[in-house]
Amino acid sequence: MALASLQPSRRSFRLVHGTGIVLILAIIYKLFIHDIAFVKSAPISTDQDFGGFSWRCARLEHPLMEGCEHLWLDHKNRKLYGACSNFSTHTDTAVESDYPIVARRDHVSVMEIDSPPGQDDAYNLHRLELADGFEGELDLHGLDARRIGDQLRFWLINHRPSVNADTGEIIDEKKNYTVEVFDLDEDAGALVPVKTISSELLDSPNNLAVDPTGDAILVINDHVTKVGPFRGGKEVVGDANLAECQTDSGECRLVTTKGFGYANGIVIDSQDHIYVSGVSGVVLVYEMVYGELKLLDSFRTSLGIDRISVNAEDSIVITSFPDSLELMKASTNPLDPVPGATLLLAKRETINPEQSEEQGYQAYFLITDEDGELMPSTTIAVHDVKTDRLFLTGIFSRGISICTQRVMK
């Protein structure tokens, strides 16, 4: 078992407000230093304190948590779901992609976050099976879920070839892109197919987000590579668009075609606010008004943004990568270590309560892992408010890191 220690690194950071409502904010520095343990069983780590806080992080390497680019946390049932891929099974080259190893995200993994880590059954890790009625395989590049009553429903972007429904033969070597809708049979641990949404408007889907009711799906088409910015080992300038599909009818429409260059992350919070981020470092905040996007706010970071997520308090967890060239290199061989990421938490708060009631987005540093020792190639992080833990994974990562914040006495 190897133990890697990360030294304190003091940095300042500022968000630049995008709509002129307020002149944003100095970022309050909350970079809490962490030691990590690379483990295959129970988390073991030491703490270093900085500014009265610390992070204790444990890294769990497990085949079911390899290559997890998309995560979704069920706050009610305390389970973490990921769209993941096993590197060892992907020795072929994906159609219309430029990297040889991470060819698809081929399963949905489940981690019971409140279960004991254990040695043989860490966090009761398992994968969801596909129930009868679904034709083909999952080649995933997007995941969101909503609890509709007592039923948990999943929406997954699937990259798969055209198949003859009668013979099962591939009729087009090019990829088709669909949104697959599943209901979860929790007793059987299986995804039950509900609907396949296919549209010409889903021409290069990179990510998706579902509104709180589960009625509408927003899909980013990146028009850069078939697997998103930097995922193909090369950088191509392009502009994304946003499509909206209806779960019931399966119909899709184009919402907007401009303003989403390098768009890569999208989430919708409980108030129907839509957050779209891109590798340029900008986060745009929208709401849908009579079928049209209305820009509410925006802010910019000095780092390129990969994925974003939203926690139970509607705060936004931002995963930034300090070196895009290193991330591109990871696409050719994810088994080699590469620099890690910087995590931030953005909240909408009153800027100066003593002087004004105006609000803006205040961002806090969470973790900086520039040397990639915590989790190489972290591209997504989710925050569990109940236990104040962070869960970190990545498309080119071999496992998951679980980080807990502690106040030092």
Number of C-alpha atoms within 10 A of each C-alpha: 8 7 14 15 16 17 10 14 12 12 10 11 14 18 21 18 20 18 13 10 13 15 13 20 17 15 17 13 16 21 24 23 26 29 22 26 23 23 20 18 19 18 22 16 19 16 17 18 16 18 12 12 18 23 27 22 28 28 27 22 17 16 16 23 31 26 29 31 27 27 27 22 25 17 13 7 10 15 17 19 24 26 31 29 30 21 23 10 12 16 11 11 14 16 15 13 15 19 19 16 22 28 22 25 26 20 22 26 22 23 20 19 22 12 14 14 18 13 12 11 12 20 19 16 20 17 19 17 16 20 16 10 9 16 11 12 13 20 21 28 27 24 24 25 23 18 16 12 8 6 12 16 21 23 25 24 26 24 25 20 19 17 16 11 10 6 7 11 11 13 10 11 12 13 17 18 25 21 28 21 21 22 21 21 17 11 6 11 15 18 22 20 19 16 17 17 20 17 15 11 19 24 17 24 29 26 26 26 26 27 20 17 12 19 12 17 21 23 27 27 27 25 22 23 23 23 22 22 26 22 23 23 20 15 15 13 10 14 16 22 22 24 19 23 24 16 21 12 10 16 13 21 15 14 17 14 13 10 12 22 21 29 32 25 24 25 23 24 20 14 10 15 17 24 22 23 27 24 21 18 20 25 25 20 21 19 18 13 8 7 9 11 14 13 14 14 19 22 22 20 19 14 18 22 30 28 29 28 25 24 18 15 12 16 18 24 24 31 27 27 27 19 15 19 13 17 24 18 17 25 23 18 17 21 14 12 17 24 21 26 32 22 25 23 22 20 17 13 14 15 19 12 10 7 8 9 11 12 16 22 24 20 28 21 20 19 21 25 22 20 14 17 22 30 31 29 29 33 29 26 26 24 24 20 13 9 11 11 19 21 21 29 29 27 29 30 27 25 26 25 23 21 24 17 18 16 11 12 6
